[in-house]
Amino acid sequence: MRFDGKVALITGAGSGIGRALAVEMSRRGAALILVGRRPEPLRDSLAVLPACAPRSIMITADVTVAEDRRALIARMAEAGYDRLDLLINNAGLIETGPVEGSDADDRRRMVETNLLAPMELTLALLPLLKAAAPSRVVNVGSVLGDIAMPYFAAYSATKFGLRGWSDALRRELAATGVGVTYAAPRATRTAAAQSFTALAEAFRMRMDAPERVATRIADAVVADSDIVYPPGAERLFILVQRLFPGLVDRSLVSQTARAAILWDAEAGFLHRESG
């Protein structure tokens, strides 16, 4: 899919990967519908789009809420959008830490944001995607949707689910002209990543800039790719995970003790800072 003259909707467009995607895709000629929960970050994203980019709009909506999804579609109709070439389910939430003592509300919000919202929004917009066929859905997952990491258990579970949904949806919609891409970036230098710096150090996570992730995803859309993984050691690790999961178990278990120490140290520091 080329971007010139296409209409793309990006959720979570107010920051991080979402904002980088907006800049990258508008630079390539797409008209954008930027969606997020708060208007101010969306305005900031609109403000950094290239001056020569096609006209784009913002719609404030919480995609985990059915009423907001209906209002989003109504707002698109009012703006004259009767088709949609590209849906990027990028909005995501991450909470980390030991499973013991983790918060049930945090787990529920992650499932609603990372898994249920992409499912429901895709189905709600499917008529517009079919009207524009050949069109495409991009679900932004994570490498942790292949490699389940300690201290990221609930988050990994949501991304495993999103990967499974993407594979099944791609096969089911193949005859309709609606393609599905699952994008699995590694850790990315965003505001959300600041919440797990100690864990990133403990597990030796490499981090990419949001702009680099956005470029890879945009290139994958152009190539009609089904799956996007980062280059480097993570690809090998994913293959080992599938063929020899016990090796990955031993590697991660050995790193978990250090993660626990760093997590406790960081938690103690934050407690002292807030006390």
C-alpha positions, 0 to 999 in steps of 0.5 A: 500500500502506498500512502499518497491519498490514503486515509489512516487512523492512528490510536494513541496518536498523542505521544510516543510511537503514535506521534512518530507514526503520524509524522512518518505517514503524513510525510509519505502523503497520508491524511490522518485521523489522530485519536487519543484520550486527551486533546492537548497531546493530539494538538501537539501531534498535529502541530509537528506534522509536515507543513506540506502534509494532507489535511488531518484531523484529531478526535478525542476518544477513549477507544476502550469505551463503546460509546466513545467508539460509536462517537468516533465513527459518527465524527468521521462520518460528519467529517466526510470519511466514508472509507478507511484505508489504514487502521493502526491500533497503537494505543497501549498501556503497560504496568510492570512488577511482580505478579504477587501484589499486582493490582487487579484494576491495572491488569483489567485496564491493560486487557481492555486497552491492549487487547479488547479495544483493538478487537472492538475498534477493528470490528466497528470500522470493518465496513469502512475498511472493506469499502476501501479495500485493498486496505490494512489493519496494523496492530502494534504489539511487542516482542514481549508478545512472543517472549513472556518476560518476568515482571511483565506477565500481564502485559506479555499476556495482552500482547500474546493475545493481540498476536493471536487475534492478528493471525486469525483475523488476517486469515479470516479477512483474506478474501475481503481485501483487508490485510492485517499486519502485526508489528512487534517492536522491542522496548521503545524510548517513550514516556511509558518506558520510564516506568521500567528502567530498572527492569530494562537494565536487568533484562538487558533490553535494547531500546529503539527511538519511536521514529525508528519503529514508525519507519519500520511499520510504515515500510511494512505497510508499503510492502503489505507485510504480515509481521514486523519484528525488529532486526537483531538478536531479538529475532534469534531469541524468538526462534529459540523461544519457539523451538527450545523454550527451556533455554529461554526459561533458564536465561530469563530465570537467571536474570530475574534475581537481578531484576528483583534486586533492582526493582526493590531498590527503585521502589524504595527510592521512589518511596523515599522521594514521595515520603 
